[in-house]
Amino acid sequence: MAAGRFPVHSDPMSDSGRGGRYYWCTRHHRVETDADLCAARHVLGPYASAADAENALQTVRERNEAWEAEDARWAGEDE
């Protein structure tokens, strides 16, 4: 390997070889695809299915609640 070069690896978030990607648009409150995608600052995803994208906000709420509970546990606030 040449000096100053780094090995290349696959990005686990890429969709190479997979079907379409779906996003939840927080601006328009709808599922979007690569064909009609808003700016990145307005979307969550990509998701493997339209149903997963449609449930994105619920998924975010559940993850936030779990992380907040974990933070409280670490801080000793759950006793």
KOLRONU-470129 format. One line per 8 residues: for each residue x, y, z of C-alpha. Coordinates in pm, 1 decimal. Each point is the difference from the previous one (the first is absolute). Example, Ala and Ser with C-alpha at 12.3 -4.5 7.8 and 13.67 -1.06 7.14 Angstrom:
# residues 2
1230.0/-450.0/780.0  137.0/344.0/-66.0
This chain:
# residues 79
0.0/0.0/0.0  131.3/344.1/-92.2  95.5/238.7/278.2  -290.8/217.0/110.1  -259.8/-231.8/-151.5  -269.4/-178.3/196.2  -179.9/-319.9/-88.2  -348.1/46.2/-139.8
-292.4/-172.4/168.3  -365.8/-32.1/-79.1  -235.4/238.8/169.5  -250.4/-212.8/197.2  -271.3/260.9/-68.4  35.9/-21.6/-377.3  -266.3/-164.3/-211.1  223.1/-162.3/-258.2
-184.4/-289.6/-156.6  -325.2/66.1/188.8  -339.1/125.0/-109.1  -140.4/346.9/56.0  51.7/217.9/303.7  -273.4/176.8/192.0  17.5/309.7/218.5  -235.2/184.4/233.2
-22.7/369.3/-87.2  -47.6/210.0/314.0  -94.0/299.8/-213.6  -279.7/-158.6/-203.9  -90.2/-280.5/244.1  16.0/-269.9/-263.4  210.2/-289.3/-127.9  239.7/98.5/-276.1
235.4/-192.8/-229.4  317.6/93.0/-183.1  -223.5/116.9/-286.6  -171.8/274.1/205.9  233.6/58.0/292.7  11.7/326.3/196.6  323.5/145.4/134.9  185.1/-220.5/249.2
-81.2/235.8/288.4  -369.2/-88.6/-42.6  16.9/-379.5/-22.2  54.2/-300.4/223.6  137.0/-317.7/-151.0  65.3/-182.8/-217.9  -234.7/-281.9/93.2  -44.3/-334.3/-174.5
-375.5/36.7/-44.1  -263.9/270.5/-29.0  -162.2/-135.7/318.7  326.2/39.4/194.4  34.8/357.2/-128.6  -360.5/75.0/93.1  74.1/-114.8/357.5  322.9/201.6/22.7
-124.0/250.7/258.7  -125.7/-278.5/227.3  335.8/-174.5/-33.9  177.4/324.8/92.5  -226.0/45.6/306.0  63.3/-356.3/117.9  376.9/29.8/-43.7  7.8/336.0/179.0
-197.7/-141.9/292.9  234.6/-298.9/22.9  308.5/224.0/-13.0  -142.7/237.3/262.4  -75.6/-295.2/228.2  353.0/-129.5/-50.5  145.1/345.9/74.6  -208.9/16.6/319.6
118.3/-347.6/99.8  362.6/101.5/-51.2  -54.9/317.8/201.9  -165.2/-199.2/281.7  -333.5/178.1/-45.1  -208.6/-313.4/-44.0  26.2/-120.9/357.7
